[in-house]
């Protein structure tokens, strides 16, 4: 099976697996326990916190480990806005956020918050002018993703951070898809809070992290929670965190070279499908190198995905968190597609093992699918 769905999840690296196994054997203690075995686990946890902070150019005191990207998003937003609700009730986000955030903001509207959902252009980018106009004296918080998980469009995060900071608006960014793929620097980008996840970077599932600048006040979502400085309840997954940070260090150390390799593969694929009835979605320049979203004209994405699977190639119809839902992609609708067009969307996402030969096989299958459609229409 050729796997081209790395944006959904990645296999664990050998290094991360080795660290997980060793940590589970040696540092199995509860990091909150006061005996020596617990203290050993706590020391390893502190080391991991420091190392992860370095990778995002943040303060180690602002790192909180979680169970993954979705929990990170939810806890970051809720813990910050609750602490600042006395200042206002207006929140800003986009129409193309990950499901965990989009549905959270819909829930917050029922709880008395006013939410502005910024539109995006046909490439999936927000307009800085629209963001500036959306800010009111009651605006306390904005959550704008670093890059879209379906079409890979990267937002102008540094410009967004600068504008929000000038207006005293706390800025959270979902960096689950970008961390380890392109540079993430909370200082340079003006990010107050971010979310990242281990299983997108060859680490274990069920592990993630939130960063909140220590200068930003937050309120615990769970009363009397004792873990992660009260940020969340539940025994801390020290072996998983050690494997997460190992994977993070590994992917960040080779970030520049891998970004160039993936971009070359991306351009190779685009050049090979130019003559096919396929529309490439997303920004032509401001994009992640590993995510390619496209529509096969006249063919539902689910059919394209199943046909690829039949030929031994794993692709997706968009965000893995939305699989099984019949509604068209929110991102496709947001960039101006009609409902039927939106349902034609599929996504491939490249990873460390991806080769030109694998892409050649995908291209052959896509040619077959398009030829079948052509024959079917002529009949």
Secondary structure, DSSP 8 states (H G I E B T S, - for coil): -EE-BTTT-----HHHHHHHHHHHHHS-S-TT--SHHHHHHHHHHHHHHHHHHHHHT--GGGEEEESSHHHHHHHHHHHHHHHTGGG--EEEEETT--HHHHHHHHHHHTTT-EEEEE---TTS---HHHHHHH--TTEEEEE--SB-TTT-BB--HHHHHHHHHHTT-EEEEE-TTTBTTB---HHHHT-SEEEEEGGGTTS-TT-EEEEE-TTS----SSTT--BGGGTB-S---HHHHHHHHHHHHHHHHTHHHHHHHHHHHHHHHHHHSTTSSEEEES-SSSB-SSEEEEEETTS-HHHHHHHHHHTTEE-BSS-GGGTT--S--HHHHHTT--HHHHTTEEEEE--TT--HHHHHHHHHHHHHHHHHHHHHHH-
